[in-house]
């Protein structure tokens, strides 16, 4: 039982040690027994709310009860992204080294706004991102900064593009000025974070022009050229081009060198969304995807997607960090320091003032697994995806609907003798499979058709987990025949 709490102060150190050991054992057991949990939570809406009181306790509660409620309330209502049968969206892993360093980060509780408020967080971020940039074979002039998600990375990239395209936008804004209309170009398959960025930046959603894709779901360069020419004729200024390496739906790859050439010619900012697949640039067999990255004005890559980093950690690389700082640097009197000018302050690289010590977990992961260990795991995920794709290609009742450049397979069931609606069928298959608790699949739409996505990205996923997903799909299909 928890001893009586002192009237002031924090949890006593001896209690902290005891509960910390309990929770480390809890986490280790969770990793070890992860397959005993249903991947997709099976609770109903409102179950968590009903299990908890509607007000905070007036009197202290034993911490043992808090831990007990993890098992009673929280775990049943968690969707287990660490499960090897998690194949939805972009499968991820919060690896053990990263989890341990998240504990250290919380204990240190760094506020990395100024260099002096955390020299460790400031300089370790610089060193760790230099390691990552070199692993990805990016030019040395690429400087990196850590944000939380790709949405925020893309927002900052397009804010920099706006800073270049609109004179004095920082001081005079956009409203009430005689300015040409601005345009951002992106594939029809580009992530919705681009939409949100143009809305948040005051450009208006109409400023985003979606460019049609080819049969491999890559942005058509001829369509991009035609759209820019049409806009130029109408007095619209190209502000930015967003090219994607690994689109969300199909993981298609845009022609980055061609997009870069157009961006240079038009004076537009080139942003490369490599949030999912960017880490593959460190694998020699995928050297082809590095083409054009050295010409980008900004690149986003998310270690929390496919570099085993606990959520959240997104990296924006740019050779033009001076523009980011020009857009966001602001130092009130109380934040002025004597070392100003001799150091870099993370608060100058975005909207957020304080920054968590996110670099700590990525630093530990790169050291624990080593570059070759990371490459080996990435290769294995791509191999597993090819194995599953081969099963789909060989079966008469299923068809693959997109190339598999990385670790995501897009496919659908299309039995020859089935007379019903295939979209309805595939939705039903997904729901039936997900209710098994063994795997979790998601869907998307390609060429106007509902398709199933199977994404491999978990450190614990083995071929047997793919086989289980495949068997469940067959069982579900048999139930609908």
N, C-alpha and C positions, 0 to 999 in steps of 0.2 A: 504494500500500500504506500502511496506517496506520503512522505512525512509532511508535517505542517509547514506551510510556506512562510518564509520570513515576511514581515510587513512591507519591506521595500526591496528593490533590487531584482535580479534575474534568477532563473533556475540555478540552484547551487551546482558547482562544478562536478561534485560526485554524482548527483542525479543526472546531469547532462551526460557524463561518461556512461552511466548505466543504460539510459534510454538510447543513447547513440549506438551502443553495442547491440541493443535489442533491434534497432531499426536497420543496422547493417546486416544483421542476421535475417531480418525480414526481407530486405532487398535481395540478398543472396538466395534465399528460398524462393522468392518471386521469380528470379531469373531461372533457377534450376527447375521450377515446377510450372513454368509459363504455359506449357501445353495442356495443363489441367484446366485452364480457363477458356471460356468461350471467347473467340477473337472479337466478335462484334457483341457488345453488351446486349443482353436479352431482357433488360428491365423495360418497364413501360414509362411513358412520359409522366413525370410527377412523383415517381417512386422515391427518389432521393429527398425531395422536399418533404414528403410525408414521413420519412424516417427521421427527420430532424426537427427539433423544436423551432418555433417561429420567433424566438428571441434568444439573445446570448445569455449565458448563465450569470447570475449575480455573484455567486460564490465560486471559488476555485474548484475545478474538477480534477480528479486524479489523472495523471498523464497516461496511466495504463488504460484508462477508458478511451482516451483519444486513439491510442494504438489499436485497441480492440475494435473501434468503429471503422478503422481502415479495412479490416476484413469483413465486418458486418454490413457496411454501407457503401464504402468507396469502391472496393475491388469488383463487386458484382455490377456496378454501374460504370465501370471503366471499359472502354474499347482498347484492346491491348495491341498497341502499335509495335511492341517488342516481340510479339508472337511470330514464330516462323511461318505461320499460315496467313499472316497479314499480307495480302497481295493487292490491296486497294490503293487508289490514288498514287502516291510514290511511296513505296514501302521503305521504312527507315529503321534504324537501330539507335537507341540510346545506349552506347557501349559502357561497360563497367568503368574504364578509366575516366570517361567523361562524367559519369555519375559521381564518382568520387571527387573529381575536381569541382563539380557543382557544389558539393558540400563545403569544400575549402573556400570557394568563392563566396558562399553565403556567410561562412564564418568570418572571413576577412571584411565583407560588407564594404567593398571599395566604391567610392563615388568618383569615377574617373572623368571628371569634367575638365579640370586643369591638370597639367603635368604634376604639380606639387601635391594635388589631392590624391594622386596615386602614380608615382613614377613607375611602379611595377606594372600596373595595368596598361599605362600608356606605352611604355617601351616594349613590353612583352607582346602587345598587339602588333607593333611594327615589325618585330623580329619574326613572329609566327606567320604573319601574312607574307613576309618576304620569303619564308620557307615555302609556303603554299604557292606563291606566284612562280617561284623557280621550279617547283615540282610540275607545274602546269606549262612550263616553258614560255612564260610571259616575259616581255621585255623588262629590263631592270627599272625603266622609268615608270612602270606601273606602281602606283602607291595604293595601298588598300586601307579600308576602314570597315569595321564591323557594325552592322545594324542588326535588328531582330529578324526581319523577314525580307523576302525578295520584293514584296510590295513596297516596303520602305526604301530599299535599295533603288528600285526603279523610279520611285518618286523623286529621290535626290538626283538621280541621273538626268531625268527630264527637267528638273528645276535648274540644273546646270545648263542644259540645252536652252532653256528659256532665258537664262542670264546672258548667254552669248547672242541670242537672236533678237532680244528686245532691249534696246538701249535704256539704261536707268530704271529697269523694272524693279530693282530692289527699293529704290526711293520713290518712284512715281507710280508704280503698280501698272495695271492694265486698264482700269476703268477711266472713262472720260478723256481718252487720248486718241489721237488720229494714228492708228497703227494698222499695218496690213494684217489680214487674217493669217494665222499660223496653222501649220499642218504637221501632224505626226503620222508616220506610216508604219504599219505593222501587218503581218500576215493575218488572215482570217482565223488562224489557229494560235495566234499569240495569246499570252495569258491576260486575264481580266485585270491584272494589276496595272496594265498600261491604260485601260479605260479609267480606272480610279485615279491614276496619277494626273491625267489631263483634266479630269473634273476638279480634283483638289487644287490644282495649280491655276484654276480660273481660266483655262483655255477653252473650256466648254467641250462637251462630249462630241459635238460635231467636228471638232478639230482633229479627231482621230479618224483616219481613213484606213479601212481594212482592205488588204490586198489579197486577191484570190490566190489559191494554191494549186499546185499541179497534182498529178495522180499519186505522187508520193507524199502529199500534204506539205510540201515545201513552198514557201512564198515564190510566186512567179516574178522573176526579175523583169520580164517584158511588161508585165502588168504594172509593176512599180514604176518603171520608166514612163509608161503611158499616163499613169495617175499624176506623176510630178509634172509632166509636160502640160497636162490639162489644167492643173492647179496654177502653174506659172502663167498660163494664158489668161487665167481668171484673176490674176493679181494676188494669189495666195502664196505665201512664203513657206518652203519646206523647212521645218525646224529640226526634226529628228526622224531617224529611221531606226526601228527596232527589229533586229534580226534575232532569231531564236535557234539555239542548239539544244534540241530536246524539248519539243513542244509538249504541253501538258497532256493533250489527248492522245497523240500517237508517237511522241518523241521524235518527230521529223526534224530535219536539219535544213535551215535556210542557207543560201549561198552567201556566206559572210564576205568573201573577197569581192564579189560583184556588188553587194550592198555597200561595202566600204568605198569602192570606186565611185559609186553614185553619190554617196554622202560627201566625199571630197569635192566632187565637181559642183555640187549644189550648195556647198557651205553648210550642210546639215550635220548635226551631231549623230554619231553612230553608237547606239546602245545595243549590246549583245546580251540577251537573256540566256545564260547558261546555268540557271539556278539548279536544275537537276543534273544535267550531263557534264557540266564543266570539269568536274574532277577527273573524268575519263581522259582529259588531255595529258595526264601524267602517265598514261599507259602507252608504251611504244607502238602497239598495234593500232592505236587510235590517233596516231600522229596527224592523220588527215584532217581531223577536226580542229587542229590548231590554225589552219589557214585563215588569215584575215584577222585573227585576234590581236596581232601586233598593230593593226590599224584602227582598232576600236577606240572610241572616246571613253567608253565605260563598259564594264563587264560585271554581271552579277553571277555569283556562284554560291550555293547554299550548302555548307558542310553538314547542316542538320538534315539534309535530304539523303545524301549518299556518301557521307564521310564519317558515319558512325557517331555523330556529335549530338548529344541530347539537345532537344529543342530549347532555345532558339539561337541560331547563329547564321546570319547571312553576311556575305562579303561583297563589297563593291570595290572593284579595281578600276583605276583610272590614271592615265598619264597627265590628267588635267585637274588634279586635286586643288590647284590654285583657284579654279573656277568655282568648285564646291565651297571653298573657304570664302571666296568673294561673295557668294550668294548668302552664306549663313553666319559668317563670323560676326560676333557682337560681344563686346566686353564692357559690362557695367563697372562702375568704380570698385565695387566690393570684390570683383574678380580680377583686378589688375595685380600683377605680381612682378617682382624685380627681375625674374629670369625671362620675362616676355621677350620674344624675338630670338631667344637662344634655344627654345624648346617648342614642341608641337603640343597643342591642347586639343584633346578629342572633341571638346564642346564646339570647336570651330568647324567641324565637318558635318554638321547637320542640324536638324530642328531640335533634337533632344539635348538638354544640358548635361544631365548626369548619365553616366554609362556604367553598366554592370561589367564585372571582370570576366567577360565571355571568352577572351583569348586563352584563359587558363586551361579550359577543357580541350580546346583544339590543340594547343601546345602539348598536352599530356598524351592525347590520342596519336599525334604524329610520332611522338617519341616511343610510345608503348608498342604500336604496331610496326613502326618503321615504314619507309616508303615502299619497300618491296612487299611487306606484309599487306599494306593497303592495296597495292596493285594486284596482288594475288587474289584478294577477296573480291575486288571489282571484276576481275576476269571471270571468277567463278560465277558471279551473278549473271554476267552476260552469257556464259556457257549454259546455265540453267534455263535462261530464257530461250535460247536456241533449241534446247531439248524439248521444251514445251511447244514451241512453234512447230517443230517437226511432227509432234503428235497431232497437232491441229491440221497440218498440211496433209497428213496421211489418212485422215478420217473423212469418210464421205458425208457425215452429218454436220461437219464443222468447216468453216472457212476462215482463213486469215485475211484481214482487210487492210493491213498496213505493213510496211517493212519493219524489221526489228533491228535497228542500229545499235541499241543498247540493251536494256534489261526489261523492257515492257513489251508484252504481246497483246495486240488488239485483234480480236476474233469474234465470231458469232456462230450460233447454231443456225444452220439452214438445211434441214433435212429435205431431201428431194420429194418425199411423199407428203410433206406437211402442207396442208391447205389453209392454215390459219395465218394470222398476222405475225410476221417474224419479230417485229419490235416487241409485241406483247409477249411472245414466247421467250425472248432473251431476257426481258425484265423479270419474267416469272422464274427463269432458271437462276438468275442472280439471287433473287429473294430466297428461293428454296435452298440454295447452297449456303447462303449466309446464315440461315437459321440452324444449320448443323452445328455451328460453333467452332468447327475445325478450321475453316478458312473464311476470309473476307475478300470479296471481289467488288469492284466498282464498274461503272459504265461510262460511256461517252457517246457522242454522235459523230459519225464520219460519213460523208456523202449522203447525209440525210437519213442515215440508218443507225439504230441503236446497236452498239457493239459492246462486248465485254472486254475489260482491261485486266490483265494479270501482270502485276509489277513485282519484280524480284529486287530486294534491296536489304534484306535482313541478314545479319551475321549468322543467325542460327538456321536459316532456311537450307534444307537439303532436298535432294531429288524426291525423297519419299513424301515431302509436303506437296510438291507439284503433283505427284501421282495421286495423292488424296484429293486434291482439287479436281483433277481430271476425272477420277472415279465418281466424285459427287456430281459433276456436270452430267455424266452419263446416266447416273441414277435419276437425276432430276428430269432429264430428257425422256427417259423411259416412262416416267410417271405421267407425261403429257401426251404420249403416243395414243 
